[in-house]
Amino acid sequence: MADMSASASLAVTHLVPLAEEFDKNKVTPGVLGFIVFAAMALAVWALMKSMNRHMNRVDFTESPEPGAKAGAEAEPTAASGAAKDKKD
């Protein structure tokens, strides 16, 4: 374990002078950073366009179920029949 901390401190002492050589005002993301950012922007644009197309296909008006009327009429009669049985 002591060797690991010694090697870590040795690595840090070698990297610190390298880090000081960089001019903080000249370090930029560069062309690769721009390409990655542009690719992400295009991906988000394509996803939003696809989502908009899919959302336009959705029909928000709810149509009644075909068996809803028959089921709704049957329930009150069954409930009223049960209520009559409880009275008797």
Biotite code that builds the C-alpha atoms (Angstrom):
import biotite.structure as struc

atoms = struc.array([
    struc.Atom([0.000, 0.000, 0.000], chain_id="A", res_id=1, res_name="MET", atom_name="CA", element="C"),
    struc.Atom([2.907, 2.328, 0.749], chain_id="A", res_id=2, res_name="ALA", atom_name="CA", element="C"),
    struc.Atom([4.295, 1.700, -2.743], chain_id="A", res_id=3, res_name="ASP", atom_name="CA", element="C"),
    struc.Atom([1.008, 2.800, -4.285], chain_id="A", res_id=4, res_name="MET", atom_name="CA", element="C"),
    struc.Atom([0.953, 6.150, -2.478], chain_id="A", res_id=5, res_name="SER", atom_name="CA", element="C"),
    struc.Atom([4.627, 6.699, -3.302], chain_id="A", res_id=6, res_name="ALA", atom_name="CA", element="C"),
    struc.Atom([4.034, 6.008, -6.998], chain_id="A", res_id=7, res_name="SER", atom_name="CA", element="C"),
    struc.Atom([0.973, 8.279, -6.987], chain_id="A", res_id=8, res_name="ALA", atom_name="CA", element="C"),
    struc.Atom([2.928, 11.145, -5.444], chain_id="A", res_id=9, res_name="SER", atom_name="CA", element="C"),
    struc.Atom([5.773, 10.516, -7.903], chain_id="A", res_id=10, res_name="LEU", atom_name="CA", element="C"),
    struc.Atom([3.313, 10.696, -10.819], chain_id="A", res_id=11, res_name="ALA", atom_name="CA", element="C"),
    struc.Atom([1.854, 13.927, -9.491], chain_id="A", res_id=12, res_name="VAL", atom_name="CA", element="C"),
    struc.Atom([5.283, 15.512, -9.122], chain_id="A", res_id=13, res_name="THR", atom_name="CA", element="C"),
    struc.Atom([6.062, 14.633, -12.749], chain_id="A", res_id=14, res_name="HIS", atom_name="CA", element="C"),
    struc.Atom([2.721, 15.908, -14.059], chain_id="A", res_id=15, res_name="LEU", atom_name="CA", element="C"),
    struc.Atom([2.703, 19.246, -12.225], chain_id="A", res_id=16, res_name="VAL", atom_name="CA", element="C"),
    struc.Atom([5.545, 20.751, -14.314], chain_id="A", res_id=17, res_name="PRO", atom_name="CA", element="C"),
    struc.Atom([3.801, 19.558, -17.495], chain_id="A", res_id=18, res_name="LEU", atom_name="CA", element="C"),
    struc.Atom([0.574, 21.243, -16.419], chain_id="A", res_id=19, res_name="ALA", atom_name="CA", element="C"),
    struc.Atom([2.390, 24.505, -15.739], chain_id="A", res_id=20, res_name="GLU", atom_name="CA", element="C"),
    struc.Atom([3.746, 24.583, -19.312], chain_id="A", res_id=21, res_name="GLU", atom_name="CA", element="C"),
    struc.Atom([0.255, 25.123, -20.777], chain_id="A", res_id=22, res_name="PHE", atom_name="CA", element="C"),
    struc.Atom([-0.842, 28.720, -21.259], chain_id="A", res_id=23, res_name="ASP", atom_name="CA", element="C"),
    struc.Atom([-4.300, 28.895, -19.681], chain_id="A", res_id=24, res_name="LYS", atom_name="CA", element="C"),
    struc.Atom([-5.400, 31.542, -22.200], chain_id="A", res_id=25, res_name="ASN", atom_name="CA", element="C"),
    struc.Atom([-4.493, 29.402, -25.241], chain_id="A", res_id=26, res_name="LYS", atom_name="CA", element="C"),
    struc.Atom([-6.093, 26.082, -24.265], chain_id="A", res_id=27, res_name="VAL", atom_name="CA", element="C"),
    struc.Atom([-9.314, 25.665, -26.254], chain_id="A", res_id=28, res_name="THR", atom_name="CA", element="C"),
    struc.Atom([-11.592, 22.731, -27.122], chain_id="A", res_id=29, res_name="PRO", atom_name="CA", element="C"),
    struc.Atom([-10.423, 22.975, -30.728], chain_id="A", res_id=30, res_name="GLY", atom_name="CA", element="C"),
    struc.Atom([-11.918, 21.446, -33.824], chain_id="A", res_id=31, res_name="VAL", atom_name="CA", element="C"),
    struc.Atom([-12.699, 18.126, -32.156], chain_id="A", res_id=32, res_name="LEU", atom_name="CA", element="C"),
    struc.Atom([-14.754, 19.894, -29.467], chain_id="A", res_id=33, res_name="GLY", atom_name="CA", element="C"),
    struc.Atom([-16.679, 21.792, -32.137], chain_id="A", res_id=34, res_name="PHE", atom_name="CA", element="C"),
    struc.Atom([-17.360, 18.612, -34.122], chain_id="A", res_id=35, res_name="ILE", atom_name="CA", element="C"),
    struc.Atom([-18.639, 16.790, -31.028], chain_id="A", res_id=36, res_name="VAL", atom_name="CA", element="C"),
    struc.Atom([-20.853, 19.746, -30.064], chain_id="A", res_id=37, res_name="PHE", atom_name="CA", element="C"),
    struc.Atom([-22.215, 20.054, -33.625], chain_id="A", res_id=38, res_name="ALA", atom_name="CA", element="C"),
    struc.Atom([-22.961, 16.311, -33.759], chain_id="A", res_id=39, res_name="ALA", atom_name="CA", element="C"),
    struc.Atom([-24.831, 16.504, -30.453], chain_id="A", res_id=40, res_name="MET", atom_name="CA", element="C"),
    struc.Atom([-26.812, 19.516, -31.685], chain_id="A", res_id=41, res_name="ALA", atom_name="CA", element="C"),
    struc.Atom([-27.771, 17.675, -34.884], chain_id="A", res_id=42, res_name="LEU", atom_name="CA", element="C"),
    struc.Atom([-28.808, 14.599, -32.881], chain_id="A", res_id=43, res_name="ALA", atom_name="CA", element="C"),
    struc.Atom([-31.032, 16.691, -30.588], chain_id="A", res_id=44, res_name="VAL", atom_name="CA", element="C"),
    struc.Atom([-32.572, 18.447, -33.604], chain_id="A", res_id=45, res_name="TRP", atom_name="CA", element="C"),
    struc.Atom([-33.311, 15.090, -35.284], chain_id="A", res_id=46, res_name="ALA", atom_name="CA", element="C"),
    struc.Atom([-34.822, 13.674, -32.096], chain_id="A", res_id=47, res_name="LEU", atom_name="CA", element="C"),
    struc.Atom([-37.069, 16.720, -31.631], chain_id="A", res_id=48, res_name="MET", atom_name="CA", element="C"),
    struc.Atom([-38.210, 16.537, -35.253], chain_id="A", res_id=49, res_name="LYS", atom_name="CA", element="C"),
    struc.Atom([-39.009, 12.832, -34.873], chain_id="A", res_id=50, res_name="SER", atom_name="CA", element="C"),
    struc.Atom([-40.871, 13.461, -31.601], chain_id="A", res_id=51, res_name="MET", atom_name="CA", element="C"),
    struc.Atom([-42.903, 16.225, -33.228], chain_id="A", res_id=52, res_name="ASN", atom_name="CA", element="C"),
    struc.Atom([-43.830, 13.907, -36.109], chain_id="A", res_id=53, res_name="ARG", atom_name="CA", element="C"),
    struc.Atom([-44.901, 11.168, -33.692], chain_id="A", res_id=54, res_name="HIS", atom_name="CA", element="C"),
    struc.Atom([-46.893, 13.560, -31.491], chain_id="A", res_id=55, res_name="MET", atom_name="CA", element="C"),
    struc.Atom([-48.780, 14.869, -34.526], chain_id="A", res_id=56, res_name="ASN", atom_name="CA", element="C"),
    struc.Atom([-49.916, 11.304, -35.289], chain_id="A", res_id=57, res_name="ARG", atom_name="CA", element="C"),
    struc.Atom([-51.495, 10.879, -31.857], chain_id="A", res_id=58, res_name="VAL", atom_name="CA", element="C"),
    struc.Atom([-55.296, 11.223, -31.789], chain_id="A", res_id=59, res_name="ASP", atom_name="CA", element="C"),
    struc.Atom([-56.179, 12.875, -28.497], chain_id="A", res_id=60, res_name="PHE", atom_name="CA", element="C"),
    struc.Atom([-59.958, 12.525, -28.848], chain_id="A", res_id=61, res_name="THR", atom_name="CA", element="C"),
    struc.Atom([-61.125, 9.518, -26.913], chain_id="A", res_id=62, res_name="GLU", atom_name="CA", element="C"),
    struc.Atom([-63.669, 7.338, -28.666], chain_id="A", res_id=63, res_name="SER", atom_name="CA", element="C"),
    struc.Atom([-66.203, 5.455, -26.537], chain_id="A", res_id=64, res_name="PRO", atom_name="CA", element="C"),
    struc.Atom([-65.580, 1.774, -26.078], chain_id="A", res_id=65, res_name="GLU", atom_name="CA", element="C"),
    struc.Atom([-68.019, -0.464, -27.958], chain_id="A", res_id=66, res_name="PRO", atom_name="CA", element="C"),
    struc.Atom([-69.075, -2.433, -24.866], chain_id="A", res_id=67, res_name="GLY", atom_name="CA", element="C"),
    struc.Atom([-69.200, 0.599, -22.557], chain_id="A", res_id=68, res_name="ALA", atom_name="CA", element="C"),
    struc.Atom([-72.956, 1.264, -22.979], chain_id="A", res_id=69, res_name="LYS", atom_name="CA", element="C"),
    struc.Atom([-73.968, -2.345, -22.438], chain_id="A", res_id=70, res_name="ALA", atom_name="CA", element="C"),
    struc.Atom([-71.725, -2.603, -19.379], chain_id="A", res_id=71, res_name="GLY", atom_name="CA", element="C"),
    struc.Atom([-72.913, 0.726, -17.951], chain_id="A", res_id=72, res_name="ALA", atom_name="CA", element="C"),
    struc.Atom([-76.567, -0.256, -18.287], chain_id="A", res_id=73, res_name="GLU", atom_name="CA", element="C"),
    struc.Atom([-76.021, -3.681, -16.749], chain_id="A", res_id=74, res_name="ALA", atom_name="CA", element="C"),
    struc.Atom([-74.281, -2.356, -13.637], chain_id="A", res_id=75, res_name="GLU", atom_name="CA", element="C"),
    struc.Atom([-77.127, -0.201, -12.259], chain_id="A", res_id=76, res_name="PRO", atom_name="CA", element="C"),
    struc.Atom([-79.648, -2.999, -12.651], chain_id="A", res_id=77, res_name="THR", atom_name="CA", element="C"),
    struc.Atom([-77.372, -5.417, -10.848], chain_id="A", res_id=78, res_name="ALA", atom_name="CA", element="C"),
    struc.Atom([-76.732, -2.837, -8.121], chain_id="A", res_id=79, res_name="ALA", atom_name="CA", element="C"),
    struc.Atom([-80.430, -2.110, -7.707], chain_id="A", res_id=80, res_name="SER", atom_name="CA", element="C"),
    struc.Atom([-81.147, -5.851, -7.553], chain_id="A", res_id=81, res_name="GLY", atom_name="CA", element="C"),
    struc.Atom([-78.544, -6.235, -4.819], chain_id="A", res_id=82, res_name="ALA", atom_name="CA", element="C"),
    struc.Atom([-80.066, -3.327, -2.917], chain_id="A", res_id=83, res_name="ALA", atom_name="CA", element="C"),
    struc.Atom([-83.520, -4.983, -3.100], chain_id="A", res_id=84, res_name="LYS", atom_name="CA", element="C"),
    struc.Atom([-82.098, -8.214, -1.746], chain_id="A", res_id=85, res_name="ASP", atom_name="CA", element="C"),
    struc.Atom([-80.613, -6.372, 1.238], chain_id="A", res_id=86, res_name="LYS", atom_name="CA", element="C"),
    struc.Atom([-83.966, -4.727, 2.043], chain_id="A", res_id=87, res_name="LYS", atom_name="CA", element="C"),
    struc.Atom([-85.788, -8.080, 2.076], chain_id="A", res_id=88, res_name="ASP", atom_name="CA", element="C"),
])
